[in-house]
């Protein structure tokens, strides 16, 4: 819920400057990956495949944009950590 709110907020504010973004997320308690991607203000997410047995679980995100405030993104994402 916190991540949804954060991503929705930054897309609303910085969407025109966000050229591309995507990620694979590990949500606490979930056995499947969550995948998201977007261009400008268009963002979508979906449930991905199961985490393979023995694979390290974690989240990776990439944001490509023009003049987007890295510090705001990092602080906001850190507040979403469990």
Rosetta constraint file for C-alpha pairs under 8 A:
AtomPair CA 1 CA 5 HARMONIC 6.23 0.50
AtomPair CA 2 CA 6 HARMONIC 6.13 0.50
AtomPair CA 2 CA 80 HARMONIC 5.55 0.50
AtomPair CA 3 CA 7 HARMONIC 5.99 0.50
AtomPair CA 3 CA 77 HARMONIC 7.27 0.50
AtomPair CA 3 CA 80 HARMONIC 5.51 0.50
AtomPair CA 4 CA 8 HARMONIC 5.92 0.50
AtomPair CA 5 CA 9 HARMONIC 6.05 0.50
AtomPair CA 6 CA 10 HARMONIC 6.27 0.50
AtomPair CA 6 CA 76 HARMONIC 6.62 0.50
AtomPair CA 6 CA 77 HARMONIC 7.49 0.50
AtomPair CA 6 CA 80 HARMONIC 7.93 0.50
AtomPair CA 7 CA 11 HARMONIC 6.02 0.50
AtomPair CA 8 CA 12 HARMONIC 6.15 0.50
AtomPair CA 9 CA 13 HARMONIC 6.23 0.50
AtomPair CA 10 CA 14 HARMONIC 5.45 0.50
AtomPair CA 10 CA 15 HARMONIC 6.87 0.50
AtomPair CA 10 CA 73 HARMONIC 7.98 0.50
AtomPair CA 11 CA 15 HARMONIC 4.32 0.50
AtomPair CA 11 CA 18 HARMONIC 7.62 0.50
AtomPair CA 11 CA 40 HARMONIC 7.07 0.50
AtomPair CA 11 CA 41 HARMONIC 5.49 0.50
AtomPair CA 12 CA 41 HARMONIC 6.57 0.50
AtomPair CA 14 CA 18 HARMONIC 6.25 0.50
AtomPair CA 14 CA 40 HARMONIC 7.98 0.50
AtomPair CA 14 CA 68 HARMONIC 6.95 0.50
AtomPair CA 15 CA 19 HARMONIC 7.89 0.50
AtomPair CA 15 CA 39 HARMONIC 7.82 0.50
AtomPair CA 15 CA 40 HARMONIC 4.39 0.50
AtomPair CA 15 CA 41 HARMONIC 4.66 0.50
AtomPair CA 16 CA 40 HARMONIC 5.12 0.50
AtomPair CA 16 CA 41 HARMONIC 6.68 0.50
AtomPair CA 17 CA 40 HARMONIC 6.66 0.50
AtomPair CA 17 CA 65 HARMONIC 5.41 0.50
AtomPair CA 17 CA 66 HARMONIC 5.22 0.50
AtomPair CA 17 CA 67 HARMONIC 7.02 0.50
AtomPair CA 17 CA 68 HARMONIC 6.80 0.50
AtomPair CA 18 CA 39 HARMONIC 6.65 0.50
AtomPair CA 18 CA 40 HARMONIC 4.93 0.50
AtomPair CA 18 CA 41 HARMONIC 7.86 0.50
AtomPair CA 18 CA 63 HARMONIC 7.17 0.50
AtomPair CA 18 CA 64 HARMONIC 6.09 0.50
AtomPair CA 18 CA 65 HARMONIC 4.26 0.50
AtomPair CA 18 CA 66 HARMONIC 6.64 0.50
AtomPair CA 18 CA 68 HARMONIC 7.39 0.50
AtomPair CA 19 CA 39 HARMONIC 5.50 0.50
AtomPair CA 19 CA 40 HARMONIC 5.51 0.50
AtomPair CA 19 CA 63 HARMONIC 7.93 0.50
AtomPair CA 19 CA 64 HARMONIC 5.60 0.50
AtomPair CA 19 CA 65 HARMONIC 4.87 0.50
AtomPair CA 19 CA 66 HARMONIC 7.46 0.50
AtomPair CA 20 CA 37 HARMONIC 7.59 0.50
AtomPair CA 20 CA 38 HARMONIC 5.82 0.50
AtomPair CA 20 CA 39 HARMONIC 4.64 0.50
AtomPair CA 20 CA 40 HARMONIC 6.69 0.50
AtomPair CA 20 CA 63 HARMONIC 6.14 0.50
AtomPair CA 20 CA 64 HARMONIC 5.16 0.50
AtomPair CA 20 CA 65 HARMONIC 6.78 0.50
AtomPair CA 21 CA 37 HARMONIC 5.48 0.50
AtomPair CA 21 CA 38 HARMONIC 5.32 0.50
AtomPair CA 21 CA 39 HARMONIC 6.54 0.50
AtomPair CA 21 CA 61 HARMONIC 7.36 0.50
AtomPair CA 21 CA 62 HARMONIC 5.41 0.50
AtomPair CA 21 CA 63 HARMONIC 4.37 0.50
AtomPair CA 21 CA 64 HARMONIC 5.99 0.50
AtomPair CA 22 CA 35 HARMONIC 7.53 0.50
AtomPair CA 22 CA 36 HARMONIC 5.39 0.50
AtomPair CA 22 CA 37 HARMONIC 3.94 0.50
AtomPair CA 22 CA 38 HARMONIC 6.32 0.50
AtomPair CA 22 CA 61 HARMONIC 5.75 0.50
AtomPair CA 22 CA 62 HARMONIC 5.51 0.50
AtomPair CA 22 CA 63 HARMONIC 6.81 0.50
AtomPair CA 23 CA 35 HARMONIC 5.78 0.50
AtomPair CA 23 CA 36 HARMONIC 5.37 0.50
AtomPair CA 23 CA 37 HARMONIC 6.42 0.50
AtomPair CA 23 CA 59 HARMONIC 7.29 0.50
AtomPair CA 23 CA 60 HARMONIC 5.42 0.50
AtomPair CA 23 CA 61 HARMONIC 4.07 0.50
AtomPair CA 23 CA 62 HARMONIC 6.21 0.50
AtomPair CA 24 CA 33 HARMONIC 6.46 0.50
AtomPair CA 24 CA 34 HARMONIC 5.75 0.50
AtomPair CA 24 CA 35 HARMONIC 4.62 0.50
AtomPair CA 24 CA 36 HARMONIC 6.63 0.50
AtomPair CA 24 CA 59 HARMONIC 5.59 0.50
AtomPair CA 24 CA 60 HARMONIC 5.48 0.50
AtomPair CA 24 CA 61 HARMONIC 6.56 0.50
AtomPair CA 25 CA 33 HARMONIC 5.85 0.50
AtomPair CA 25 CA 34 HARMONIC 5.00 0.50
AtomPair CA 25 CA 35 HARMONIC 6.24 0.50
AtomPair CA 25 CA 58 HARMONIC 6.53 0.50
AtomPair CA 25 CA 59 HARMONIC 4.23 0.50
AtomPair CA 25 CA 60 HARMONIC 6.41 0.50
AtomPair CA 25 CA 61 HARMONIC 7.90 0.50
AtomPair CA 26 CA 30 HARMONIC 7.26 0.50
AtomPair CA 26 CA 32 HARMONIC 7.67 0.50
AtomPair CA 26 CA 33 HARMONIC 5.75 0.50
AtomPair CA 26 CA 34 HARMONIC 6.58 0.50
AtomPair CA 26 CA 57 HARMONIC 6.22 0.50
AtomPair CA 26 CA 58 HARMONIC 5.22 0.50
AtomPair CA 26 CA 59 HARMONIC 5.31 0.50
AtomPair CA 27 CA 33 HARMONIC 7.49 0.50
AtomPair CA 27 CA 34 HARMONIC 7.33 0.50
AtomPair CA 28 CA 82 HARMONIC 7.49 0.50
AtomPair CA 31 CA 50 HARMONIC 5.73 0.50
AtomPair CA 31 CA 51 HARMONIC 6.15 0.50
AtomPair CA 32 CA 47 HARMONIC 6.67 0.50
AtomPair CA 32 CA 48 HARMONIC 5.98 0.50
AtomPair CA 32 CA 49 HARMONIC 5.46 0.50
AtomPair CA 32 CA 50 HARMONIC 4.11 0.50
AtomPair CA 32 CA 51 HARMONIC 5.65 0.50
AtomPair CA 33 CA 47 HARMONIC 6.03 0.50
AtomPair CA 33 CA 48 HARMONIC 4.78 0.50
AtomPair CA 33 CA 49 HARMONIC 5.82 0.50
AtomPair CA 33 CA 50 HARMONIC 6.15 0.50
AtomPair CA 33 CA 51 HARMONIC 6.44 0.50
AtomPair CA 34 CA 45 HARMONIC 7.02 0.50
AtomPair CA 34 CA 46 HARMONIC 5.91 0.50
AtomPair CA 34 CA 47 HARMONIC 4.70 0.50
AtomPair CA 34 CA 48 HARMONIC 5.43 0.50
AtomPair CA 35 CA 45 HARMONIC 5.49 0.50
AtomPair CA 35 CA 46 HARMONIC 5.41 0.50
AtomPair CA 35 CA 47 HARMONIC 6.19 0.50
AtomPair CA 35 CA 48 HARMONIC 6.03 0.50
AtomPair CA 36 CA 43 HARMONIC 7.25 0.50
AtomPair CA 36 CA 44 HARMONIC 5.67 0.50
AtomPair CA 36 CA 45 HARMONIC 4.05 0.50
AtomPair CA 36 CA 46 HARMONIC 6.45 0.50
AtomPair CA 37 CA 43 HARMONIC 5.76 0.50
AtomPair CA 37 CA 44 HARMONIC 5.74 0.50
AtomPair CA 37 CA 45 HARMONIC 6.47 0.50
AtomPair CA 38 CA 42 HARMONIC 5.38 0.50
AtomPair CA 38 CA 43 HARMONIC 4.09 0.50
AtomPair CA 38 CA 44 HARMONIC 6.26 0.50
AtomPair CA 39 CA 43 HARMONIC 6.58 0.50
AtomPair CA 51 CA 55 HARMONIC 6.67 0.50
AtomPair CA 51 CA 57 HARMONIC 7.33 0.50
AtomPair CA 69 CA 73 HARMONIC 6.59 0.50
AtomPair CA 70 CA 74 HARMONIC 6.17 0.50
AtomPair CA 71 CA 75 HARMONIC 6.06 0.50
AtomPair CA 72 CA 76 HARMONIC 5.97 0.50
AtomPair CA 73 CA 77 HARMONIC 6.07 0.50
AtomPair CA 74 CA 78 HARMONIC 6.07 0.50
AtomPair CA 75 CA 79 HARMONIC 6.38 0.50
AtomPair CA 76 CA 80 HARMONIC 6.76 0.50
AtomPair CA 77 CA 81 HARMONIC 6.94 0.50
